[in-house]
Amino acid sequence: SFSGPESLITLTGSISPTDSNITANGEIELSSLLPYLPSFDDLRGRAKINLSLLGARGARTLKGSAHLDNGEFSIASVNASGESIQARLEITDQSIDVKKLSGVLNRGQFNVEGTVYPLELARSNLTIQARRVELEPFTNTFLVASAELLLSGKALEQGPGAVLSGDVSVESGEFQKRLNLQEIVSSI
């Protein structure tokens, strides 16, 4: 077993050159991952995981799940923060099935559902919804936006890949810039 502050993962089973039967079960405090995620300024919550690696050499399969209740994060470099994050993921050696990923993102609501194939994005189908999310894309720029997006596989001219499509609505915005009227008038 691996343990740390408020985290415990227990490994059971066996592995040999010809066969494997390993299971990892437990809970991990997300803040313990901060040293491996340098972009994150804060990360909180407890994730429950259950993963199994089964089968003969050359035909091993990964299967499991991950659950998160009341997760939080902040990334100051991109003005992003999230709270009340709930996640239910089903994991295989080929895909991550997002049964539920929802919460508050920059004071707005978000919800993600679908399946992602990390090694074959063209097979992915993921729905992303956001309502009244506050964004600061540029200095002195503030937006409140909502979105209905779809990440789906399509054959592209460059080869197979995934495309993000949908609608983004800017519900309100503000841009501030100091103007020197005397300079503007004199240049006319």
C-alpha positions in Angstrom: 0.0 0.0 0.0 1.0 3.6 -0.6 0.0 6.1 2.1 0.4 9.8 2.7 -1.5 12.6 4.4 -5.2 11.7 4.0 -4.4 9.3 1.2 -4.2 5.5 1.0 -3.9 3.3 -2.1 -3.7 -0.5 -1.6 -2.3 -2.7 -4.3 -3.3 -6.4 -4.3 -2.6 -9.3 -6.7 0.3 -10.6 -8.6 2.2 -10.1 -11.8 4.4 -12.4 -13.7 6.1 -12.5 -17.2 3.0 -14.3 -18.5 0.1 -13.1 -16.5 -1.2 -10.2 -14.3 -3.9 -9.7 -11.8 -3.4 -6.4 -10.0 -5.9 -4.2 -8.3 -5.4 -0.7 -6.9 -8.1 0.6 -4.5 -8.3 3.6 -2.3 -8.6 7.3 -1.9 -6.1 10.1 -2.7 -6.1 13.7 -1.5 -5.8 15.8 -4.6 -3.5 18.3 -2.9 -0.8 15.5 -2.8 -0.6 15.8 -6.6 0.4 19.5 -6.6 4.1 18.8 -6.9 3.4 17.0 -10.2 1.1 19.7 -11.6 3.1 23.0 -11.5 0.5 25.1 -13.3 -2.0 24.5 -10.4 -1.9 26.9 -7.5 -4.4 24.9 -5.4 -6.0 21.5 -5.7 -8.4 20.0 -3.2 -10.8 17.1 -2.8 -10.6 13.3 -2.3 -10.7 11.0 -5.3 -11.8 7.4 -4.9 -10.1 5.0 -7.3 -10.5 1.4 -8.3 -8.2 0.1 -11.1 -7.4 -3.4 -12.3 -4.8 -4.7 -14.7 -5.8 -8.2 -15.8 -4.7 -10.7 -18.4 -1.9 -12.5 -20.1 1.1 -10.7 -21.5 0.2 -9.0 -24.8 -3.5 -9.0 -23.9 -3.6 -7.2 -20.6 -6.5 -4.9 -20.0 -7.0 -1.9 -17.7 -10.4 -1.4 -16.2 -11.6 0.8 -13.4 -13.3 3.9 -12.1 -12.6 7.2 -10.4 -15.0 9.3 -8.3 -14.6 12.8 -7.0 -16.9 14.8 -4.7 -16.5 18.5 -4.0 -13.2 19.0 -5.8 -11.6 22.5 -6.1 -8.8 24.0 -8.1 -7.2 27.3 -9.0 -4.7 28.3 -11.7 -3.8 31.9 -11.3 -1.8 32.2 -14.5 -5.0 31.8 -16.6 -7.5 33.3 -14.0 -9.3 29.9 -13.6 -10.9 28.4 -10.5 -13.3 25.6 -9.9 -15.3 24.4 -7.0 -18.1 21.9 -6.1 -16.6 19.6 -8.8 -18.3 16.2 -9.1 -16.8 13.5 -11.3 -17.6 9.9 -12.2 -15.3 8.3 -14.7 -15.1 4.8 -16.1 -11.6 3.9 -17.3 -10.4 1.3 -19.7 -7.1 0.8 -21.5 -8.6 2.6 -24.5 -11.1 5.1 -23.2 -12.3 7.4 -20.4 -16.1 7.4 -20.2 -17.1 10.6 -18.5 -20.4 9.7 -16.8 -20.4 13.0 -15.0 -18.1 16.0 -14.6 -19.8 19.1 -13.3 -19.4 22.0 -11.0 -18.6 25.7 -10.8 -16.0 27.2 -13.1 -15.2 30.9 -12.7 -18.6 31.4 -10.9 -20.5 29.7 -13.8 -21.9 26.2 -14.1 -20.3 23.5 -16.3 -21.2 20.0 -17.3 -19.2 17.4 -19.4 -20.4 14.0 -20.5 -19.2 11.5 -23.1 -16.2 9.3 -24.0 -12.7 10.3 -24.8 -10.2 8.0 -26.5 -6.8 9.6 -25.6 -4.8 7.6 -28.1 -7.5 8.0 -30.9 -9.1 11.3 -30.5 -11.0 10.8 -33.7 -13.2 8.3 -31.9 -14.1 10.7 -29.1 -17.5 12.2 -28.5 -17.7 14.6 -25.6 -20.4 17.2 -24.8 -19.4 20.3 -22.9 -21.9 22.8 -21.5 -21.1 26.0 -19.7 -23.4 28.7 -18.3 -22.4 32.2 -17.3 -18.7 31.5 -16.9 -16.6 34.6 -16.2 -13.5 34.9 -18.4 -10.6 37.4 -18.5 -9.0 36.4 -21.9 -6.9 39.6 -22.1 -5.6 42.3 -19.8 -8.5 44.7 -18.9 -11.1 42.4 -20.6 -13.9 40.7 -18.8 -16.5 38.5 -20.4 -19.4 36.4 -19.2 -20.0 33.5 -21.6 -22.1 30.4 -22.1 -21.3 27.5 -24.5 -22.6 24.3 -26.0 -19.7 22.4 -27.4 -19.0 19.0 -28.9 -15.6 17.3 -29.2 -16.1 14.7 -31.9 -14.0 12.7 -34.3 -13.8 13.7 -38.0 -11.6 12.9 -40.9 -9.5 16.0 -41.5 -7.5 16.8 -44.6 -4.3 16.3 -42.5 -5.6 12.9 -41.2 -7.9 11.7 -38.6 -8.4 13.9 -35.5 -11.0 15.5 -33.3 -12.9 18.7 -33.8 -14.3 21.0 -31.2 -17.5 22.6 -32.6 -20.5 24.4 -31.2 -21.8 27.8 -30.0 -20.3 30.3 -27.6 -22.4 33.2 -26.5 -20.9 36.2 -24.9 -23.7 37.5 -22.6 -21.8 40.5 -21.4 -18.4 42.1 -21.7 -16.2 44.9 -20.6 -13.0 46.3 -22.0 -11.1 49.1 -20.4 -8.4 51.1 -22.0 -7.1 54.6 -21.1 -7.4 56.9 -24.1 -5.5 60.2 -24.6 -8.1 62.4 -26.4 -5.6 65.1 -27.1 -3.3 62.7 -28.9 -6.3 61.3 -30.9 -7.6 64.7 -31.9 -4.1 66.0 -32.9 -3.6 63.0 -35.2 -6.8 63.8 -37.2 
